[in-house]
Amino acid sequence: MKLHIIKDQRKINYPVGYHIQDAVNFINNVTQVIMEMAKKKQFPLKDIDIWVRGSSGAILGGLLCQRLFAIGYENLSVIHIKKDGEESHTENIWKTGSKYHI
């Protein structure tokens, strides 16, 4: 497993769902960073887990996957880490060891 943290590339306003254009701009910028890294062979084109936290993170992760799928990336997953007090359909955090994690 490889891990790469992509730091905030621009200011993002919360709640993300209300400021969706800011979120799209943010994701477009993150996608550019990923594409530049891929050109330098620092980032794969498939088998990527995108780790996010909270509902805003889930929105951003979904937008990022959509963008990466559109430019040819394959086998992407969003791994949502719940904040304290959040509940959903499962309590398990699942991951695969062979994927690249961001």
Solvent accessible surface area in square Angstrom, and as a share of the most:
residue,aa,sasa,rsa
1,M,138,0.61
2,K,137,0.58
3,L,120,0.60
4,H,57,0.26
5,I,125,0.63
6,I,37,0.19
7,K,156,0.66
8,D,112,0.58
9,Q,65,0.29
10,R,115,0.42
11,K,164,0.70
12,I,23,0.12
13,N,48,0.25
14,Y,134,0.51
15,P,87,0.55
16,V,1,0.00
17,G,47,0.45
18,Y,171,0.65
19,H,56,0.25
20,I,82,0.41
21,Q,111,0.49
22,D,42,0.22
23,A,0,0.00
24,V,52,0.30
25,N,51,0.26
26,F,21,0.09
27,I,7,0.03
28,N,56,0.29
29,N,43,0.22
30,V,9,0.05
31,T,0,0.00
32,Q,85,0.38
33,V,36,0.21
34,I,0,0.00
35,M,62,0.28
36,E,95,0.43
37,M,22,0.10
38,A,20,0.15
39,K,157,0.67
40,K,139,0.59
41,K,182,0.77
42,Q,102,0.45
43,F,11,0.05
44,P,42,0.26
45,L,109,0.54
46,K,109,0.46
47,D,44,0.23
48,I,0,0.00
49,D,1,0.00
50,I,7,0.04
51,W,66,0.23
52,V,18,0.10
53,R,140,0.51
54,G,2,0.02
55,S,80,0.52
56,S,24,0.16
57,G,12,0.12
58,A,40,0.31
59,I,64,0.33
60,L,24,0.12
61,G,1,0.01
62,G,37,0.36
63,L,46,0.23
64,L,10,0.05
65,C,12,0.07
66,Q,111,0.49
67,R,70,0.25
68,L,0,0.00
69,F,105,0.44
70,A,71,0.55
71,I,67,0.34
72,G,52,0.50
73,Y,10,0.04
74,E,102,0.46
75,N,84,0.43
76,L,19,0.10
77,S,20,0.13
78,V,48,0.27
79,I,4,0.02
80,H,59,0.26
81,I,59,0.30
82,K,51,0.22
83,K,97,0.41
84,D,144,0.75
85,G,80,0.76
86,E,62,0.28
87,E,151,0.68
88,S,62,0.40
89,H,195,0.87
90,T,61,0.35
91,E,133,0.60
92,N,110,0.56
93,I,101,0.51
94,W,138,0.49
95,K,105,0.44
96,T,63,0.37
97,G,51,0.49
98,S,104,0.67
99,K,18,0.08
100,Y,27,0.10
101,H,2,0.01
102,I,25,0.13
